[in-house]
Amino acid sequence: MARALDMRVIGYGPYAKQVPADVELVDLGTLWRESDAISLHGPLKEENRHLLNADTLALCKRGVMVVNTARGGLIDEDALMDAVRSGQVACAG
């Protein structure tokens, strides 16, 4: 659907076995810096707990949108709330 709106779709998937042809895989630093919207999809593992935290949110574009369709533990909720209050994150769900 994003492609129909002429959006560039980037993703990070260290465990992905198959990636749609229209998704450009990038490193996490690139994903944080270049995304207008971030949607999290994945299992919660100890190595990705609080993947989205104060440090990674600070790397994001001001006004980024965050959607977590995965496990709550992927996001440091206190850091996310601080980022929403400051305007770093425009909205989160």
Secondary structure by P-SEA (a helix, b strand, c coil): cccccbbbbbbbbcccccccccbbbbcaaaaaacccbbbbbccccccccccccaaaaaacccbbbbbbcccccccaaaaaaaaaaaccccccc
